Amino acid sequence: MNASAVAGSAISGLVTTVAPILLAVYLIRRYKVRTRYWAYGILVFLIFEVATRIPAVSLLQDWPYLNEKIKSDYILWLYVFFLSFSAGLFEEGGRWLAFRFLIPEKDRRWETSLVMGAGHGGLESFISGINSFVVLGVYLAYKLLPHGVFSQDGGSIARAVQVFDMSPSWEFLLSAWERLAALAIQIALTVIVLQSFSRGKRWWWYALIMHTFVNFTGIGALHLGSMIMGAPANMFAAEGLVTVYALISLWLIRSLKPSEKPVATTTNHAHNE
């Protein structure tokens, strides 16, 4: 049994499930935002990503013609762009609809966008964490239970266990880091979409472009890195790029916070007249 991989997977699952919940609790209490706006962020991801885009992409991936053509680098890059653009279109479109139809105008505030973004990105992180626990559970069951229990799986579980056995612990921890970085990016995107209601519709396009660019270059760095440097250097290159995007996102979140209006102070001028 790969004890270090077990520990890394457990830590990764714990971080990616607990961290987004703790962040949501902090933001809701810190800024006195209604909890339902956090739920709206979750709802947007569920409807526009989990329930619509992912099933549509899955059907497309099962298309034999695409599976044949995607072997060409040219078609592969077009397909990666399509995946990146569609993710931006669906998710940023969902965010805009939530702000437009679910959130009253008086509550379309910077603080609300933080909480809504924490719900959107938090669910994405939470799903990743649950998946880590499921994979870990299957691995432990395979190692600890009689192998006859898995005799009907056709060998797929055995192959997955073999991959797990060869995985270093840092690979799981790197995955957790990516989810936390993605959470910061998702919050920033929500803040940017909010600006379309006060600074002009072009801000929604900014969010779409940013989402597409981040996804496309992140996947591109992984693919190009594997061609130039090989594994695991390509993973560090991709995660390094995502880290840069997360830092930029934190800067954007802070920069787009409305400046507090100075409190008017009374003077004794009137009394001296």
C-alpha positions as CSV (number, residue, x, y, z in Angstrom):
1,M,0.0,0.0,0.0
2,N,1.2,3.5,-0.9
3,A,0.9,5.1,2.5
4,S,2.2,8.5,1.3
5,A,-0.4,8.6,-1.5
6,V,-3.1,7.7,0.9
7,A,-2.1,10.5,3.2
8,G,-1.8,13.0,0.3
9,S,-5.2,12.0,-1.1
10,A,-6.9,12.3,2.4
11,I,-5.4,15.7,2.9
12,S,-6.4,16.8,-0.5
13,G,-10.0,15.6,0.0
14,L,-10.2,17.3,3.4
15,V,-8.8,20.6,2.2
16,T,-11.0,20.8,-1.0
17,T,-14.2,20.0,0.9
18,V,-13.7,22.0,4.2
19,A,-11.9,25.1,2.9
20,P,-14.7,26.4,0.7
21,I,-17.3,25.9,3.5
22,L,-15.1,27.8,6.0
23,L,-14.5,30.5,3.4
24,A,-18.3,30.9,2.8
25,V,-19.0,31.0,6.6
26,Y,-16.4,33.7,7.0
27,L,-17.6,35.9,4.1
28,I,-21.3,35.6,5.1
29,R,-20.5,36.6,8.7
30,R,-17.8,39.2,7.8
31,Y,-20.0,41.1,5.3
32,K,-23.5,40.3,6.7
33,V,-24.6,38.8,3.4
34,R,-27.7,36.6,3.1
35,T,-26.9,32.9,2.9
36,R,-29.2,32.4,0.0
37,Y,-26.8,34.3,-2.2
38,W,-24.2,31.6,-1.5
39,A,-26.8,29.0,-2.5
40,Y,-27.4,31.0,-5.7
41,G,-23.8,30.5,-6.6
42,I,-24.1,26.8,-6.0
43,L,-27.3,26.7,-8.1
44,V,-25.6,28.5,-11.0
45,F,-22.8,25.9,-11.1
46,L,-25.2,23.0,-10.8
47,I,-27.6,24.2,-13.6
48,F,-25.1,25.7,-16.1
49,E,-22.2,23.3,-15.6
50,V,-23.2,20.0,-14.0
51,A,-26.7,19.7,-15.5
52,T,-26.2,21.2,-18.9
53,R,-22.7,21.8,-20.2
54,I,-21.0,18.7,-18.9
55,P,-23.6,16.3,-20.3
56,A,-23.5,18.1,-23.6
57,V,-19.7,17.8,-23.8
58,S,-19.9,14.1,-22.8
59,L,-22.2,13.4,-25.7
60,L,-19.9,15.3,-28.0
61,Q,-16.9,13.3,-26.8
62,D,-18.7,10.1,-27.6
63,W,-18.9,11.1,-31.2
64,P,-16.7,8.8,-33.3
65,Y,-15.9,11.5,-35.9
66,L,-14.6,13.8,-33.2
67,N,-12.5,11.1,-31.6
68,E,-10.9,10.4,-35.0
69,K,-10.3,14.1,-35.9
70,I,-9.0,15.1,-32.5
71,K,-5.8,13.2,-33.2
72,S,-4.8,16.1,-35.3
73,D,-3.1,18.9,-33.3
74,Y,-5.0,21.5,-35.2
75,I,-8.4,20.0,-34.3
76,L,-7.2,19.3,-30.7
77,W,-6.5,22.9,-30.1
78,L,-9.8,24.0,-31.6
79,Y,-11.5,21.5,-29.3
80,V,-9.7,22.8,-26.2
81,F,-10.7,26.3,-27.2
82,F,-14.3,25.2,-27.6
83,L,-14.2,23.6,-24.1
84,S,-12.7,26.7,-22.6
85,F,-15.1,29.1,-24.4
86,S,-18.2,27.0,-23.6
87,A,-17.3,26.9,-19.9
88,G,-17.0,30.6,-19.9
89,L,-20.2,31.2,-21.8
90,F,-22.3,28.9,-19.7
91,E,-20.9,29.9,-16.3
92,E,-20.7,33.6,-16.9
93,G,-24.1,33.6,-18.5
94,G,-25.5,31.8,-15.5
95,R,-23.9,34.3,-13.1
96,W,-25.4,37.2,-15.1
97,L,-28.8,35.6,-15.0
98,A,-28.6,35.1,-11.3
99,F,-27.7,38.8,-10.7
100,R,-30.4,39.9,-13.1
101,F,-33.3,37.8,-12.0
102,L,-32.6,36.4,-8.5
103,I,-30.7,39.2,-6.7
104,P,-32.5,42.5,-6.0
105,E,-30.8,45.6,-7.3
106,K,-30.2,46.8,-3.8
107,D,-28.2,43.7,-3.1
108,R,-26.0,43.7,-6.2
109,R,-23.0,44.6,-4.2
110,W,-19.3,43.7,-4.1
111,E,-19.9,41.7,-0.8
112,T,-22.7,39.8,-2.4
113,S,-20.6,38.8,-5.4
114,L,-17.9,37.4,-3.0
115,V,-20.4,35.1,-1.4
116,M,-22.0,34.1,-4.6
117,G,-18.6,33.4,-6.1
118,A,-17.7,31.4,-3.0
119,G,-20.7,29.2,-3.6
120,H,-20.0,28.7,-7.3
121,G,-16.3,27.9,-7.0
122,G,-16.9,26.2,-3.6
123,L,-19.1,23.6,-5.1
124,E,-16.6,22.9,-7.8
125,S,-13.9,22.4,-5.1
126,F,-16.3,20.3,-2.9
127,I,-17.1,17.9,-5.8
128,S,-13.3,17.5,-6.4
129,G,-12.9,16.7,-2.7
130,I,-15.7,14.1,-2.7
131,N,-14.2,12.5,-5.7
132,S,-10.8,12.2,-3.9
133,F,-12.5,10.5,-1.0
134,V,-14.3,8.1,-3.4
135,V,-11.1,7.2,-5.1
136,L,-9.3,6.7,-1.8
137,G,-12.2,4.6,-0.5
138,V,-12.0,2.3,-3.5
139,Y,-8.3,2.0,-3.2
140,L,-8.4,1.1,0.5
141,A,-11.2,-1.4,-0.1
142,Y,-9.3,-3.0,-2.9
143,K,-6.2,-3.3,-0.7
144,L,-8.0,-4.5,2.4
145,L,-10.8,-6.7,1.1
146,P,-10.5,-10.0,-0.6
147,H,-9.9,-9.5,-4.3
148,G,-12.8,-11.7,-5.2
149,V,-15.1,-8.8,-4.3
150,F,-13.9,-6.9,-7.4
151,S,-13.8,-9.9,-9.8
152,Q,-16.7,-8.5,-11.9
153,D,-15.2,-5.1,-12.7
154,G,-13.3,-6.3,-15.7
155,G,-10.0,-5.1,-14.3
156,S,-10.7,-1.4,-14.4
157,I,-10.4,-1.0,-10.6
158,A,-7.2,-3.0,-10.6
159,R,-5.7,-0.6,-13.2
160,A,-6.9,2.4,-11.2
161,V,-5.3,1.0,-8.1
162,Q,-2.1,0.5,-10.0
163,V,-2.1,4.2,-11.0
164,F,-2.8,5.2,-7.4
165,D,0.1,3.0,-6.2
166,M,2.5,4.8,-8.6
167,S,1.2,8.3,-7.6
168,P,3.4,10.5,-5.4
169,S,1.8,12.3,-2.5
170,W,2.6,15.7,-3.9
171,E,0.5,15.1,-6.9
172,F,-2.7,15.0,-4.7
173,L,-1.5,18.1,-2.8
174,L,-0.9,19.9,-6.0
175,S,-4.5,19.1,-7.0
176,A,-5.8,20.6,-3.8
177,W,-3.7,23.7,-4.4
178,E,-5.2,24.0,-7.9
179,R,-8.8,23.9,-6.4
180,L,-8.0,26.7,-4.0
181,A,-6.5,28.8,-6.8
182,A,-9.6,28.1,-8.9
183,L,-11.8,29.2,-6.1
184,A,-10.1,32.6,-6.1
185,I,-10.5,32.9,-9.8
186,Q,-14.2,32.0,-9.6
187,I,-14.8,34.7,-7.0
188,A,-13.0,37.2,-9.2
189,L,-15.1,36.3,-12.2
190,T,-18.3,36.8,-10.2
191,V,-17.1,40.2,-9.1
192,I,-16.3,41.1,-12.7
193,V,-19.8,40.0,-13.9
194,L,-21.3,42.2,-11.2
195,Q,-19.6,45.3,-12.8
196,S,-21.8,44.8,-15.9
197,F,-24.7,46.2,-13.9
198,S,-23.0,49.4,-12.9
199,R,-20.1,50.0,-15.3
200,G,-21.5,48.7,-18.6
201,K,-22.2,45.4,-20.4
202,R,-18.7,45.2,-21.6
203,W,-17.7,43.8,-18.2
204,W,-19.6,40.6,-18.8
205,W,-17.5,40.2,-22.0
206,Y,-14.4,40.8,-19.9
207,A,-15.4,37.9,-17.6
208,L,-16.1,35.6,-20.6
209,I,-12.7,36.4,-22.1
210,M,-10.9,35.9,-18.8
211,H,-12.6,32.6,-18.2
212,T,-11.8,31.3,-21.7
213,F,-8.2,32.5,-21.5
214,V,-7.6,31.0,-18.1
215,N,-9.0,27.6,-19.1
216,F,-7.4,27.5,-22.5
217,T,-3.9,28.5,-21.3
218,G,-4.1,26.2,-18.3
219,I,-4.8,23.2,-20.4
220,G,-2.4,24.4,-23.1
221,A,0.4,24.7,-20.5
222,L,-0.2,21.1,-19.4
223,H,-0.2,19.8,-23.0
224,L,2.8,21.8,-24.2
225,G,4.7,21.1,-21.0
226,S,4.3,17.4,-21.6
227,M,5.7,17.8,-25.1
228,I,8.6,20.0,-24.1
229,M,9.5,19.0,-20.5
230,G,7.5,15.8,-19.9
231,A,6.0,14.7,-16.6
232,P,5.9,15.9,-13.9
233,A,7.4,19.2,-15.0
234,N,4.3,19.9,-17.1
235,M,2.1,19.7,-14.0
236,F,4.2,22.2,-12.1
237,A,4.2,24.5,-15.1
238,A,0.4,24.4,-15.4
239,E,-0.2,24.8,-11.7
240,G,2.4,27.7,-11.6
241,L,0.3,29.4,-14.3
242,V,-2.9,28.9,-12.3
243,T,-1.2,30.3,-9.3
244,V,-0.3,33.5,-11.2
245,Y,-4.0,33.7,-12.3
246,A,-5.1,33.3,-8.7
247,L,-2.9,36.1,-7.5
248,I,-4.2,38.4,-10.3
249,S,-7.7,37.4,-9.3
250,L,-7.1,38.4,-5.7
251,W,-5.8,41.7,-6.9
252,L,-8.9,42.2,-9.1
253,I,-11.2,41.4,-6.2
254,R,-9.5,44.0,-4.1
255,S,-9.3,46.6,-6.9
256,L,-13.0,46.3,-7.8
257,K,-14.1,46.9,-4.2
258,P,-16.0,50.2,-4.1
259,S,-14.2,52.9,-2.1
260,E,-15.9,53.9,1.0
261,K,-17.5,57.3,0.9
262,P,-16.1,59.7,3.5
263,V,-18.6,60.4,6.2
264,A,-19.6,64.0,6.1
265,T,-18.6,66.0,9.2
266,T,-20.3,69.0,10.5
267,T,-18.5,72.2,11.2
268,N,-19.1,75.1,13.5
269,H,-19.1,77.4,10.6
270,A,-22.9,77.9,10.7
271,H,-22.8,78.6,14.4
272,N,-20.1,81.2,14.0
273,E,-22.1,83.2,11.5
